[in-house]
């Protein structure tokens, strides 16, 4: 779903403050109030015991029996389990191998116009990143006999993290070499204009390469298995206090923009 893609895009970036050698040096915190919501809506349904997600890239169709079922083509998971908790709540769990990497619970409101969700992102070795969010329904709700009440087309309104751990990232420069790190355990040491390097702590083994577009703009290209999966463009404002981050997901689609504030 596009909501999950949004969460994963945040986690793809996001520690210790450094003496400013470049505009990027220091610790930055994502300002979720500036986060642009995905334009493409989430479309999913639970009908006759089977869960489908048409907005997922690639699309998903598995039995909603609580068991983990294999899926392919997804960046951070290869199995998914879906379970109807009750008539208004659905629980989804994602696995990479035998490890749970992400779980969420979605609950529809009594008027069936709002979908509230809680999530738990466990990709980090430093502990889970948890949060909440809300979506609004587009179109009419399904008839309860035909489909579960969470089924339908939804548009993301907001996301909140319960802690700062998933929102923080830091840069330290030494000449043209940049060290990036996050409290959730992802890091790399890359030379600007140099070769790809491993992102330590990234479960699917993503590599990163940096390119300087200007004195205040860096572009990070992430690849996995030789294929570009995302391009992140970071621009520091003239006052040096804010950074605009634009992420393009080249495999699963979607663009996300937000601002980060220097701490």
VENWOLIN-V39931 format. One record per backbone hydrogen bond with DSSP energy under -0.5 kcal/mol. CO is the residue of the C=O (numbers start at 1). NH is the residue of the N-H. E is the energy in kcal/mol with one decimal. If there is no record, write none. Layout:
co->(CO,CO)
nh->(NH,NH)
e->(E,E)
This chain:
co->(1,2,3,4,5,6,7,8,10,10,15,19,22,26,27,28,29,30,31,31,32,42,43,43,44,45,46,47,49,50,51,52,53,56,60,62,63,69,78,79,80,81,82,83,83,86,87,88,89,89,90,91,92,93,94,94,95,95,96,99,101,102,103,104,105,106,107,109,113,114,114,115,116,117,118,119,120,120,121,124,128,129,130,130,131,132,133,134,134,135,136,137,138,143,143,148,152,153,154,155,158,160,164,164,165,167,169,170,171,172,174,176,177,178,178,179,180,181,182,184,184,186,187,188,190,191,197,198,199,200,201,202,206,207,208,209,210,211,211,214,216,217,217,218,219,219,220,220,221,222,222,223,224,227,229,229,230,231,231,232,232,233,234,235,237,241,242,243,243,244,245,246,247,247,248,248,249,254,256,257,258,259,260,261)
nh->(5,6,7,8,9,10,11,12,13,14,17,21,25,171,263,169,261,32,34,259,35,154,54,55,152,52,148,50,64,47,62,45,60,58,53,51,65,80,71,95,69,93,66,85,91,89,149,108,85,86,106,83,104,81,101,102,78,79,99,96,122,94,120,92,118,90,116,112,137,109,116,135,107,133,105,131,103,122,129,127,130,121,162,163,119,160,117,157,158,115,155,139,153,146,147,151,44,138,42,136,134,132,167,168,168,30,28,181,26,179,177,192,174,180,190,172,188,170,185,125,126,182,200,180,178,194,208,200,202,187,203,205,199,223,197,221,193,213,219,217,236,213,214,234,211,221,222,232,209,229,230,207,227,224,250,251,222,233,248,220,234,246,218,244,240,262,237,245,260,235,258,233,249,256,231,250,253,249,247,36,245,31,243,29)
e->(-2.1,-2.2,-2.0,-2.5,-2.5,-1.8,-2.2,-1.3,-1.5,-1.8,-0.6,-0.5,-1.1,-2.3,-3.2,-2.2,-2.8,-0.9,-2.0,-0.6,-1.1,-3.1,-1.4,-1.4,-3.0,-2.8,-2.6,-2.2,-2.6,-2.4,-2.4,-2.5,-1.7,-0.5,-2.7,-3.0,-1.2,-2.4,-2.6,-2.6,-2.5,-2.7,-2.4,-0.8,-3.0,-0.6,-1.0,-2.4,-1.4,-1.3,-2.9,-2.5,-2.3,-2.9,-2.3,-1.3,-2.9,-1.7,-1.6,-2.6,-2.3,-3.6,-2.5,-2.6,-1.9,-2.5,-2.7,-1.4,-2.6,-2.6,-0.5,-2.2,-3.0,-2.0,-2.0,-1.8,-1.7,-0.7,-2.6,-0.6,-0.5,-3.4,-2.9,-0.6,-2.4,-3.1,-2.2,-2.8,-1.4,-2.5,-2.4,-0.5,-0.6,-1.4,-1.9,-1.8,-1.9,-3.0,-3.0,-2.3,-1.8,-2.3,-2.5,-0.8,-0.5,-2.5,-3.4,-1.9,-2.7,-3.0,-1.8,-3.1,-2.6,-0.5,-2.5,-2.0,-2.0,-2.7,-1.7,-1.0,-0.6,-1.5,-2.3,-2.5,-3.3,-2.7,-2.9,-0.9,-1.7,-1.6,-0.6,-1.5,-2.3,-2.4,-2.4,-2.7,-3.0,-0.6,-2.8,-0.9,-2.7,-2.1,-1.6,-3.2,-1.9,-0.5,-0.6,-3.3,-1.4,-2.8,-1.4,-3.1,-1.5,-2.6,-0.8,-1.0,-2.9,-0.5,-2.5,-3.5,-0.5,-2.5,-2.4,-2.9,-2.2,-2.8,-2.9,-0.5,-2.9,-2.4,-2.0,-2.9,-0.5,-2.4,-2.2,-0.9,-0.9,-2.7,-3.2,-2.5,-3.1,-3.0,-2.5,-2.1)
